Amino acid sequence: MTRRSSASTRSSIRWLAGRNGWRRAGTPTRRRSSISSPPTASRSTPSNNMEPGAAADDRANRRLPRILSGAMVVGLTLSALSPAASVYVTGSEILKLAGTGAALAVLIGGAVAVLASLIYAELGSAYPRAGGIYPGIDAILGRGWALAVIVLTLVTSPALLAFISLGLANYIGIYAPTWPKPIIALVLIVAAALIAATKLKTSMRVATILLMIELVAVGALVAIGVFDHARGVGDVLLTPVLPDKAGGLMATPVATMLIATLSGAYACSGAGLALYFAEDMKGPAQAIGKLVVITGVVTVMLVAGAVLAVSMGASDLPATLGSDSPIGTYLAAALGPRVAPVALTVVVLAIFNNLIAGMLAFSRFLFSSGVDQIWPHGLNVRLSALHPQSGSPVYAVLALSLVAAAMLVIGQRNLLTLLTAELFSPLSVTLAVIVGRWRRLTGVGTFRAPLFPLTPLLILAVLACYFTLNWLDHDHGRIALICFGVIAIACYAGHAIQARINTRRS
């Protein structure tokens, strides 16, 4: 290796790992010890080394406008989770898998998702930043762990947006079968980026209107099943059945129920996305923890209620559960075939709302990484820039949308494998809460997860189940696990090497 290439390599490692710690733009660099101090004190007390002039103005200019109420944060997060998409898309798949056992599976999986939201709430309320989970992981587990989480999030965030847009393109393709699906997905990403780049209040209005349509669709589904039910709640929960090959019904196997429960947890998860809006929220940022839990509970109520209603209301279980779209078949039987186009339109609007809210949330993550000076100086300046009129992180939105557009070529199946196999981030959050509670860095004056340490231990057990299922998938899941493991180890090892070099120099 030449001397010039060696210097370039050292420079790359330096800006990725950070020599003296990540810092907010316009503030002095802080060493690890100051980052690990109690979070409320470190953010409320100004530094004695702070320059009073341009640096303070620059820091103020890179601060997101606090215009969201708690209800708005919950609404935006629900939009990102898309209850209608979880019900009409994921819920249908669980019904096909486990039959009426889907109701019990979603209830149990939803309870696991709520427990996970407690963990995210404790970490996020202790370190309420637009970066989501990585500031807390950095302060508690160290720079290497946080670097791995950041890099993996940079992979999964645009991958999720690309996956959503391709899925939505499939639904729109029903109306326009001659249009190429990748082109439709690209147009959807551009449209979502344009909305996300406007004023947050404007984006919020669009997301709220679409969310109201979603809630009406889910509420109507629940009402139909409850008021015109063919069987009781006890029959659905205590004696789950699914179609057999002879056209009749059979008891749902225990192994199938286990897989369906993991799918139910996935359908109800994601309340931690609320953490990305911590710096947009009015009032104390530490209140974000309660909002995470509220979002998790509301999501479970909507998804589980809808799946339970379909299981109760379907008069012809073999026909409904054996169809390609159990919920669509149930609605057509209950309200007539004319309802199918209406339901399809609702699903399209719900998924597009999901795309908009995801763009808003993940652009906050990129913005925070730029403000924290993680990247080279020029990139940090761009990512942390706010539009003078809209106050939105326009360059972060642009970068996110460009990467998402490029990932369209990967395809839905490979994108899904990437998303379901990324277990390092939830593992890091769980370990950070365990260590943080022990070191009194979380749960002190902020949100405190109950049933400790049972809650994080249960989450670790669920993650072990997810790991096992992915590892048994030789064609896709195992490869993705290995790739993510290599990335995480490389990030941690790279930081450790750079830290040792810095120690020798000092």
N, C-alpha and C positions, 0 to 999 in steps of 0.2 A: 504493500500500500504506500502511495506517495505521501509526502509530508502534507501536501495541500489537501488530499482526500482525508487524511487523518484529522486535520484541523476541522474540516467540514463535518466529519462524523462527530467529533467532540462538541462542535457548536450545535448540531442537531440534538444530541442527547441533552445538552445544557438547557435549550429552550423548552424541551419536552419535560424534563424532570424538574427543572428549576433549581438554581444554585442556593437561593436563600428563602425559598417559599413563594407560593403564589400570593399575589397582592391585588387589591382593588386599584383600579386606575386612579392615579393622582394621589395615592397614599404611599407612605414609605414601606419598603419591604420588611416583612416580619418573619422572624425565625419560627421554627416549629413550636417552640415553647409558648409563644404568644398565641398561636392558632389554637393550641390545645387548652388554653385558659377558658374559664366559664364563658359561654358564648354571649350572654347578654351583656356582660361587662365589657368584653372586647369590642362589641359593636356600638355601645352607647358612649364609651369614653373616648374622646379624641386623643390622638397621639401627640406627644410633646414635640416630635420631630416634623410635624406637618407644616408645610409651607402655607402661609395664609392667603397668598394671592392667586396666581393662575391655577395652581394645583387644586386648591379647594373649589374653584369655579369649575375646573375640568371634572372633578369628582361629582359635583352636583349635576353637571350636564349629562353624565352617564348614569343617572339614577332613573329608574322606571317611574312614571307617574303613578302615585297611589290613588287609584280611582275606583277600585273594585270593593264592593261590600262583601261580607261573608256569603250572602245568598248568591251573589254573582259568581264567586269562586266555585261554589258548589254546582251552579248551573253550567259553567264552562267545563268543569271536570266531568259532569254527567254527559255533556255534549261529546267530550273526547272519548268517554267510555261507550256512548251510543247504546242505551238500553234497548231500543228497537232492533238494532242490528244484533245485539246479544240474544234477543228473544227469537226474532224471525230467522236468523241465520244459524248462530251457534245452538240456540235452543232446539231448533228443528233437528240438527245433527245429533244432539243428545237423545232426543225422543226416538230417532231411528236406531240408535245404539242400544238403549236400555228400556224402551217402551215407556210404560207408566212409571217405571223406576226412575225415570229422569227427574220427576218431582222431588223424590227423596234425595237423589244424587245432587241436585242443584241446591237443596236446602243444606245438606252437609257441606258441600263444596263452598257454598256461600258463607257458612259459618267460619270455615278456614280462611276465606278471603277477608272477612271482618277481622279475624285475629291478625292477619298480615297487615291490615290497615292500622291496627294498634301499634305495631312495630314501626311502620313508616311514620306514623304520627309522632311517636316519641323522639325519633331521630330528627325529623324535620322541624319540630317545634323548638328543639334545642339549637338547631342551626338553620334558621329560616332564611333561605337564600333562593334566588331564581335558578341556581344550579341544581336544585332538587336534592338528591341524596349525597352527592359527592363531597360537599363541604363538611358534612358530619363524618363521613368515612375518612376523609383526610385528617381531621382533627383527632379522631379516636384510633383508627387502625394504622394511619401513616400514609405518606405520600405514595408509596408503591401500590397499595391497595386502591387508592383513589385514582391513580393514573390508569389502572386496569379498568375501573368502572367507567371512566371518561371515554377511553378508547372504544370499549364495547358499546357504550351508549351512542357514540358516533357511528357505529355500524348498525345498531338495531333501530335507531330513530328514523333515519331515512328509509330503512328497509320496511318498517311498519307503514310509513306513508305510501311507499310504492306498492306494498301488498294491498292496502285499502283501496288505492286508486284502480288497481287491476281487478279487484273484486267488484268494485262499483261499475267498471267498464263492462263486466259480464252481464250485469243487470240492464245497463243501458243498451247493450247489444241486442237485447230482446226487442227493443223499439227500433233499432237501426242495425239489422244483422249484417249489412254490407260494409259498415265502418270498421276499420282495423282496430282491434282492442288496444294495442299499445298507443295508438294516436289518441284514442278517447281518454286513456289513463293520463297521457301527457297533458292534454287540455284540462283535465280535472285538477292536476297538480298546479298548473299555472293559475287557474281560477281560484283555488284555495290560497295560493301564495298572495295573489292580489288582495284578497279579502283580509288576510292576516297582516298585510303591510299597511292597512288603513288604521285609523284611530281605533284604540282598543274598544271604545264605546260603540263604534260602528260595527266592528267585528262581533261585539257582544250582542248587539241587537239582532244581527243575522242569526247567530247561534241560538239566541233565545227563541226566535220565531220557529226555527227548525226543531228545537228541543220540545216546544209546546206540541208540535205536530206528532213528534215521537211519543210523548206521554199520552196523548189522546189515543194513538194507535194501540199502545200497550194497555191502557186503561180499558178501552173497548174490548180487547181480547179477554181481559180478566172478568169484566162484567158479564160477557156472553157465557163464559164457562161456569161462573158462580150461580147465575140466576137460571140457567137452563142446563143443569148438570144431569148426567146419566148415572153417576156413582158418587159416593161420599168421599170425604177426605180420608177416612180410615181405610177404606178399600184401596185407595191409590197408594197411600204411604206404607201400609202393612202387608199388602199382597201385590207387589209389582209384577206386571206381566209384559210380554212382548210377543210379536207374531212368530209362529213357527213355520216350517217349510210346507206344512200341510194346509196352511190357510187358517189355522186356529190360533190359540194363545198358549203360551208356556210361561212358567215362572222365570223371572229374570235371574240368570246365574250370578253368584257372588262376585266372581272375577269381572264380569261385565259391569256390575255396580261399582266396583273399585275404579275401573277406568272412567266410567261416567262421572264419578265423584270428582276425579282430577280434572275432567273437562268442565264440570260445573264450577270448580274453583277458578279455572281460567276465565270462564264466561263472566264471573262476578268480580274479577280482580281489576286492579288499575287505579284504585282510589288515591294512591300515592302521587298521581299526576297533579293533584292539587298543589303540591309543594312547589311546582314551577311558577305558580302565581303568587308566591309569598311576598315578593317585592312589589307587586301590583296592588296589594290589598291595603285598605284603610285600617287604621288602628294598629295595635301591637301585632307584630309579625308572628309572635309565638302562638297566637290563637289559631294558626293554620292547622295545628294538630287536631283540634276538635272537628274542624271542617273535613279533614281527611276521613275521620271515623264516620261522620254523618254521611258523607258521600258513599262510603262503603256499605253502610246499612241500607240506605235508600236504593242502591243498585241491587242488592240482594233481594229486597222486598219486591222490586219491579220484575226482575228476571224470574225468581222463584215463584212469584204469584202468577205470572203468565203461564209458565210451564205446568204448574199445578192446575190452573184453570182448564187448559187444553186436555190434560189427563182426566179431569173430572167430566168435561163436557162432551167429549167425543162419543157419539152413539155407536159408531162402527169402528171399534178399536183395530181390528186387523187391517181394514182398508186405510185408516188414518195413519197408523204407525208404520205400515208397510209402504207408504208412498214416498216419493222423492222429497216432498216438502210437507211434512205432517201438519204444520201450522197452516200453510196455505190450503191444504185439503180440508182441514177442519173449518176454516173460515168459509170456504166455498160451500161446504155442506150446511153450515149454520145460517149463512146469509145469502147464498146463491152465487152462481158463477160470476156475476157482474162485479163482485167485490174483489176479485183477483187483481185487475188492473189498479184498483185503488190501493190495495195492500202493497203491490209492487212499487207504486209511486212513493208510498211512505218509506219503504225500505231504501229506495234510491236517495231520498232527502235525508234520511237518518245517517246513511253511510257518508254522504257528502258533508254533513255536519260533523261527523266523526273526523273527517279529513281536515276540515278547517280548524277545529279545536286542537287536533294533534299538531298542526303546523304552528299554532299559537304557543302551545306548551313547549315543544322542542326548540323553537326559536329562542325562547327564554333561556334554555340550557346553553345554547351556543353563545348567546349574549353574555351570560355569566362567565363562561370560560374565557371570553375575550377580556372582560373587566378584570378577571383574576390573573391576567397576564400569563396564560398558559402557553400561548403560541408565539411565533416570531412577532416582533413589534408591529410591523405593518398589518399583519392579519389581526392582531389584538385590537388595533385602532379601528379597523373596519367592523369587526364583529361586535364591538362594544358601542358603535355609533348608533345614535337614535335620530330618527327623522325629525327635523325642527318643527314641522307642523303636526304630524300624527303622533310623535313620541314613540313610535314602534321601532324595534331593532331590524331595520330594513335589510341590512347586509346579512344578518343572521338568517332572515327569512329566505333571502336569495340563495345563500350557500346551501341551506337545507333543501330547498326545492330543486336546485341543480343536481345535488347528489341523489335525491330521491328519483329524479327523472332518469339519471344514468343507471340506477339499479332496476329499472323496469325490464332491462334485458335479461336479468337473472331468471325471471319467471316466478309464478305464484308458488309452486311447490317448493322450490329452493328457498324462497323468501320465508315461507312458513316454517321450514326447518330451522333457519337462522333464528327466528323469533322464539320458537318453543324451546330451543336448546340453550338459550342464554340464561343460565342459572347462577352465574357468578355475582350479579348485582344484588338479587334478593338474598343470597348467602351473605354478602358483605354487609347488607343492612342489618340482618339478624345478628351477626357477630358483633357489629358495631354497637348495637343496643345492649347486648350482654356485657361487653367490655365497658361500655359507657356507663351503664348502671353501677358496675363494680367500682369504677373510678370516679363516680359522681359527676360525670360530664353530661348525662342525660337524666331526665326525670327529676331535676332539681329546679323548682320554680317554673317548670314548663309541663307540658303534657306527660303523664306517667302511665305507661301501659299496665293494666291490672294483671293479676295471675302470673306474676313474674316469679320464677323463670319458666313456668309451664308453657306460657305463650310462645316464646322464641324456640323452645325445644320442640314443640309441636310443628312449628314452621320448618325447622330443620328436618323433621321426619317426612314432611310432605315434599320438601325439595329432594330428599333421597329417593322418594317414589318417582318423581319426575325424571331424575337422573337415570334410574333403572329402566324406565320405559324408553327413554331416548337411546340408552346404550344398547337395548335389545333391537333397535331399528338399525340394522347393519348398513343399509343403503344410504340413509340420510342422517338420522339422529346421532349415530356414533361419530360420524365424520365431523358434524357440527360441534359436538362436545369437545372433540380433540382440537379443532381449530380454535375455539374459544379458550380452551385451556392453555394452548400455546401462546395466544395473545396475552392472556393474563400473566402467565409466568414471565414472558419477555418484558412486559411493562414493569413488573416488580423487580426482576433481575437488573434491568437497565437502570432503574432508580438506585438500587443498592450499589451498583458499580460506580455510578456518578457520585453518590454520597461518599463512598470510600475515596474516590479521587479528590473530592473537595476537602475531605479530612486531611489527606496527606499534604495538600497544598497549604492548608492553614497551619 
